[in-house]
Amino acid sequence: MFSQRAFFSFVALSDKSPAAHRTYNEWHQLDHRPENLRLPGVAWGDRWSRTSECAATGRDVAGEPDARFADVDYMAMYWFRQPSDESVAAWSKLGENSFQWGRGPILPGVARPLLAFFTPVLGYVSPRVPVSAETLPFRPNRGLHVTLTQLDEPHGASAHEQFHWLDTVRMPDLLDVPGVAGAWTFSLLEPQRHASLPLDAVPEYPRGSLRVTLLYLDDEPETVTREVAERTVAWDADGRGAPAPAAERVLFCSPLRTIIPWQDW
């Protein structure tokens, strides 16, 4: 169903007022996202909010995010169908068309510290959840727990050891946490570069140097995040911690809430 291409957008608003958030949410939820979902090559797309409660919980359990991501308010992602090159080309053309229509995606006061294509690595589901990993993104959720890390040597021995541990030790532990329905991991393919749109300067991230781990949650995101943090301390004390923690640096780690149109605006 999915191609080897997914897209992530981390968004920060310079104006944090309720009116500015409402304007942005109305544009994204009622205009931008529906136009994207209409494209045959887009399998699914969704977005989540880093509320003040989510941000506070993330800081409590994981510390301050990297300065580049400290002000993130929203995250959106899209899954593409095969053939991915054609799907992404049509999706990018919609971005150009929207700009020409005067309907975004370049909007005043909106910064995007990361716009990038990722390769889906592996999907997982909790034993209590009957759907497949491929179905998980379509399953309603109450939010996500998002971890973004950076690797200096994405194909080094330490990175490989870390990935093996995540797949065989930590992920099974996480799937046993109440409220965690499943997970997906992603590896950076390339930052988005769109010649026809005046996007901000694109950071130079080598392929594979960024990893995203999404936990799909069907309980309160802040509650699940604190439970994961408490259990992590116990797992680490029990000798189940990361074998090569220096291989990757955490840039962003926070719960995010699913956005309910109108109610959350």
Rosetta blueprint (number, residue, H / E / L):
1 M L
2 F E
3 S E
4 Q E
5 R E
6 A E
7 F E
8 F E
9 S E
10 F E
11 V E
12 A E
13 L E
14 S L
15 D L
16 K L
17 S L
18 P H
19 A H
20 A H
21 H H
22 R H
23 T H
24 Y H
25 N H
26 E H
27 W H
28 H H
29 Q H
30 L H
31 D H
32 H H
33 R H
34 P H
35 E H
36 N H
37 L H
38 R L
39 L L
40 P L
41 G L
42 V E
43 A E
44 W E
45 G E
46 D E
47 R E
48 W E
49 S E
50 R L
51 T L
52 S H
53 E H
54 C H
55 A H
56 A H
57 T H
58 G H
59 R H
60 D H
61 V H
62 A H
63 G L
64 E L
65 P L
66 D L
67 A H
68 R H
69 F H
70 A L
71 D L
72 V L
73 D L
74 Y E
75 M E
76 A E
77 M E
78 Y E
79 W E
80 F E
81 R E
82 Q L
83 P L
84 S H
85 D H
86 E H
87 S H
88 V H
89 A H
90 A H
91 W H
92 S H
93 K H
94 L H
95 G H
96 E H
97 N H
98 S H
99 F H
100 Q H
101 W H
102 G L
103 R L
104 G L
105 P L
106 I L
107 L L
108 P L
109 G L
110 V E
111 A E
112 R E
113 P E
114 L E
115 L E
116 A E
117 F E
118 F E
119 T E
120 P E
121 V E
122 L E
123 G E
124 Y E
125 V E
126 S L
127 P L
128 R L
129 V L
130 P L
131 V L
132 S L
133 A L
134 E L
135 T L
136 L H
137 P H
138 F H
139 R L
140 P L
141 N L
142 R L
143 G E
144 L E
145 H E
146 V E
147 T E
148 L E
149 T E
150 Q E
151 L E
152 D L
153 E L
154 P L
155 H L
156 G L
157 A H
158 S H
159 A H
160 H H
161 E H
162 Q H
163 F H
164 H H
165 W H
166 L H
167 D H
168 T H
169 V H
170 R H
171 M H
172 P H
173 D H
174 L H
175 L H
176 D L
177 V L
178 P L
179 G L
180 V E
181 A E
182 G E
183 A E
184 W E
185 T E
186 F E
187 S E
188 L E
189 L E
190 E E
191 P E
192 Q L
193 R L
194 H L
195 A L
196 S L
197 L L
198 P L
199 L L
200 D L
201 A L
202 V L
203 P L
204 E L
205 Y L
206 P L
207 R L
208 G L
209 S L
210 L E
211 R E
212 V E
213 T E
214 L E
215 L E
216 Y E
217 L E
218 D L
219 D L
220 E L
221 P H
222 E H
223 T H
224 V H
225 T H
226 R H
227 E H
228 V H
229 A H
230 E H
231 R H
232 T H
233 V H
234 A H
235 W H
236 D H
237 A H
238 D L
239 G L
240 R L
241 G L
242 A L
243 P L
244 A L
245 P H
246 A H
247 A H
248 E E
249 R E
250 V E
251 L E
252 F E
253 C E
254 S E
255 P E
256 L E
257 R E
258 T E
259 I L
260 I L
261 P L
262 W L
263 Q L
264 D L
265 W L
